Amino acid sequence: MSVLCSALKVSPLRLILMVVALVIGGWEVRVGVGELSARVCKEERRLAINECKPVLYGKLPTPQCCQRVRVSHVDCICPVITPKLAALIDVGRAVRLVEGCGRRVPHHFKCGSITTP
């Protein structure tokens, strides 16, 4: 991830924020999927960052990014949402982006330190 961050001239935190924002919509489907390995989760986050990096620059999610949002597991995303990270996420914007990808975002769902409106 550090190579990607250097190439894009953005911080790792900013990339994680973007992925979190885009994966919010998969929560209602992904809960209870089962235990995923750390390696699988790391790969899911890497793929999501690669597919969705244009969102960092204010662009709308591409079809590939939306597909990644739909298949990513909440079990891989929620554990990285600390209170410090949650304070930097615009949940309203995240919800709009996810809904733009065709996902329903559940109300009052808790993921790490974020609760959806």
C-alpha positions as YAML, in Angstrom:
chain: A
units: angstrom
residues:
- id: 1
  name: MET
  ca: [0.00, 0.00, 0.00]
- id: 2
  name: SER
  ca: [2.89, 2.39, 0.68]
- id: 3
  name: VAL
  ca: [3.97, 2.20, -2.98]
- id: 4
  name: LEU
  ca: [0.43, 3.09, -4.08]
- id: 5
  name: CYS
  ca: [0.28, 5.94, -1.58]
- id: 6
  name: SER
  ca: [3.60, 7.31, -2.79]
- id: 7
  name: ALA
  ca: [2.54, 7.06, -6.42]
- id: 8
  name: LEU
  ca: [-0.74, 8.87, -5.72]
- id: 9
  name: LYS
  ca: [0.86, 11.32, -3.27]
- id: 10
  name: VAL
  ca: [-1.81, 10.57, -0.67]
- id: 11
  name: SER
  ca: [-1.59, 9.20, 2.84]
- id: 12
  name: PRO
  ca: [-2.48, 5.59, 3.66]
- id: 13
  name: LEU
  ca: [-5.15, 6.97, 5.98]
- id: 14
  name: ARG
  ca: [-6.82, 8.81, 3.11]
- id: 15
  name: LEU
  ca: [-6.92, 5.61, 1.01]
- id: 16
  name: ILE
  ca: [-8.43, 3.66, 3.89]
- id: 17
  name: LEU
  ca: [-11.04, 6.40, 4.38]
- id: 18
  name: MET
  ca: [-12.05, 6.17, 0.76]
- id: 19
  name: VAL
  ca: [-12.40, 2.39, 0.89]
- id: 20
  name: VAL
  ca: [-14.43, 2.59, 4.07]
- id: 21
  name: ALA
  ca: [-16.72, 5.15, 2.53]
- id: 22
  name: LEU
  ca: [-17.35, 2.97, -0.47]
- id: 23
  name: VAL
  ca: [-17.88, -0.30, 1.36]
- id: 24
  name: ILE
  ca: [-20.49, 0.97, 3.80]
- id: 25
  name: GLY
  ca: [-23.32, -0.29, 1.59]
- id: 26
  name: GLY
  ca: [-22.30, -3.94, 1.76]
- id: 27
  name: TRP
  ca: [-22.94, -4.23, 5.47]
- id: 28
  name: GLU
  ca: [-26.40, -5.71, 5.51]
- id: 29
  name: VAL
  ca: [-25.40, -8.51, 3.17]
- id: 30
  name: ARG
  ca: [-21.95, -9.28, 4.55]
- id: 31
  name: VAL
  ca: [-22.64, -9.63, 8.27]
- id: 32
  name: GLY
  ca: [-22.24, -13.22, 9.40]
- id: 33
  name: VAL
  ca: [-20.22, -14.33, 6.38]
- id: 34
  name: GLY
  ca: [-17.83, -16.20, 8.65]
- id: 35
  name: GLU
  ca: [-14.26, -15.74, 9.64]
- id: 36
  name: LEU
  ca: [-11.99, -14.40, 6.94]
- id: 37
  name: SER
  ca: [-8.22, -14.66, 7.08]
- id: 38
  name: ALA
  ca: [-6.08, -11.58, 7.55]
- id: 39
  name: ARG
  ca: [-4.56, -12.28, 4.15]
- id: 40
  name: VAL
  ca: [-7.96, -12.33, 2.41]
- id: 41
  name: CYS
  ca: [-8.98, -9.09, 4.12]
- id: 42
  name: LYS
  ca: [-5.73, -7.38, 3.23]
- id: 43
  name: GLU
  ca: [-6.21, -8.38, -0.41]
- id: 44
  name: GLU
  ca: [-9.82, -7.16, -0.42]
- id: 45
  name: ARG
  ca: [-8.72, -3.77, 0.90]
- id: 46
  name: ARG
  ca: [-5.91, -3.59, -1.67]
- id: 47
  name: LEU
  ca: [-8.29, -4.37, -4.53]
- id: 48
  name: ALA
  ca: [-10.83, -1.84, -3.31]
- id: 49
  name: ILE
  ca: [-8.17, 0.86, -3.08]
- id: 50
  name: ASN
  ca: [-6.98, 0.13, -6.61]
- id: 51
  name: GLU
  ca: [-10.48, 0.06, -8.11]
- id: 52
  name: CYS
  ca: [-11.78, 3.11, -6.26]
- id: 53
  name: LYS
  ca: [-8.83, 5.52, -6.13]
- id: 54
  name: PRO
  ca: [-10.47, 8.03, -8.57]
- id: 55
  name: VAL
  ca: [-13.00, 8.76, -5.80]
- id: 56
  name: LEU
  ca: [-10.10, 10.34, -3.87]
- id: 57
  name: TYR
  ca: [-9.99, 13.02, -6.52]
- id: 58
  name: GLY
  ca: [-13.70, 13.82, -6.32]
- id: 59
  name: LYS
  ca: [-14.82, 11.56, -9.17]
- id: 60
  name: LEU
  ca: [-17.82, 9.28, -9.02]
- id: 61
  name: PRO
  ca: [-17.19, 5.56, -8.51]
- id: 62
  name: THR
  ca: [-16.55, 3.61, -11.72]
- id: 63
  name: PRO
  ca: [-18.51, 0.43, -12.51]
- id: 64
  name: GLN
  ca: [-15.44, -1.56, -11.38]
- id: 65
  name: CYS
  ca: [-15.34, 0.35, -8.10]
- id: 66
  name: CYS
  ca: [-19.05, -0.25, -7.54]
- id: 67
  name: GLN
  ca: [-18.56, -3.96, -8.18]
- id: 68
  name: ARG
  ca: [-15.77, -4.01, -5.60]
- id: 69
  name: VAL
  ca: [-18.07, -2.23, -3.13]
- id: 70
  name: ARG
  ca: [-20.68, -4.94, -3.66]
- id: 71
  name: VAL
  ca: [-18.31, -7.88, -3.09]
- id: 72
  name: SER
  ca: [-16.15, -6.61, -0.22]
- id: 73
  name: HIS
  ca: [-16.77, -8.13, 3.21]
- id: 74
  name: VAL
  ca: [-17.77, -6.00, 6.18]
- id: 75
  name: ASP
  ca: [-15.62, -8.30, 8.34]
- id: 76
  name: CYS
  ca: [-12.58, -6.95, 6.52]
- id: 77
  name: ILE
  ca: [-13.51, -3.28, 6.74]
- id: 78
  name: CYS
  ca: [-15.14, -2.64, 10.12]
- id: 79
  name: PRO
  ca: [-12.16, -3.69, 12.28]
- id: 80
  name: VAL
  ca: [-10.06, -0.82, 10.86]
- id: 81
  name: ILE
  ca: [-12.64, 1.86, 11.78]
- id: 82
  name: THR
  ca: [-11.15, 3.37, 14.93]
- id: 83
  name: PRO
  ca: [-12.63, 6.45, 16.60]
- id: 84
  name: LYS
  ca: [-9.80, 8.54, 15.12]
- id: 85
  name: LEU
  ca: [-10.53, 7.25, 11.61]
- id: 86
  name: ALA
  ca: [-14.30, 7.60, 12.03]
- id: 87
  name: ALA
  ca: [-13.89, 11.28, 12.91]
- id: 88
  name: LEU
  ca: [-12.45, 11.86, 9.42]
- id: 89
  name: ILE
  ca: [-15.21, 10.12, 7.46]
- id: 90
  name: ASP
  ca: [-18.17, 12.02, 6.02]
- id: 91
  name: VAL
  ca: [-20.78, 9.32, 6.55]
- id: 92
  name: GLY
  ca: [-23.40, 11.22, 4.53]
- id: 93
  name: ARG
  ca: [-21.13, 11.36, 1.49]
- id: 94
  name: ALA
  ca: [-20.24, 7.70, 1.94]
- id: 95
  name: VAL
  ca: [-23.91, 6.74, 1.98]
- id: 96
  name: ARG
  ca: [-24.58, 8.74, -1.20]
- id: 97
  name: LEU
  ca: [-21.65, 7.09, -2.98]
- id: 98
  name: VAL
  ca: [-22.72, 3.60, -1.98]
- id: 99
  name: GLU
  ca: [-26.33, 4.21, -2.94]
- id: 100
  name: GLY
  ca: [-25.02, 5.48, -6.28]
- id: 101
  name: CYS
  ca: [-23.52, 2.01, -6.71]
- id: 102
  name: GLY
  ca: [-26.95, 0.45, -6.26]
- id: 103
  name: ARG
  ca: [-26.60, -0.69, -2.64]
- id: 104
  name: ARG
  ca: [-29.07, -0.01, 0.11]
- id: 105
  name: VAL
  ca: [-27.43, 1.38, 3.24]
- id: 106
  name: PRO
  ca: [-29.06, 0.19, 6.48]
- id: 107
  name: HIS
  ca: [-30.05, 2.80, 9.06]
- id: 108
  name: HIS
  ca: [-28.29, 2.80, 12.43]
- id: 109
  name: PHE
  ca: [-25.79, 0.10, 11.48]
- id: 110
  name: LYS
  ca: [-22.61, 0.08, 13.55]
- id: 111
  name: CYS
  ca: [-19.33, -0.66, 11.81]
- id: 112
  name: GLY
  ca: [-16.30, -0.10, 14.00]
- id: 113
  name: SER
  ca: [-16.72, 3.43, 15.35]
- id: 114
  name: ILE
  ca: [-19.20, 4.52, 12.67]
- id: 115
  name: THR
  ca: [-22.97, 4.35, 12.89]
- id: 116
  name: THR
  ca: [-24.96, 5.11, 9.75]
- id: 117
  name: PRO
  ca: [-27.74, 7.72, 9.98]
...
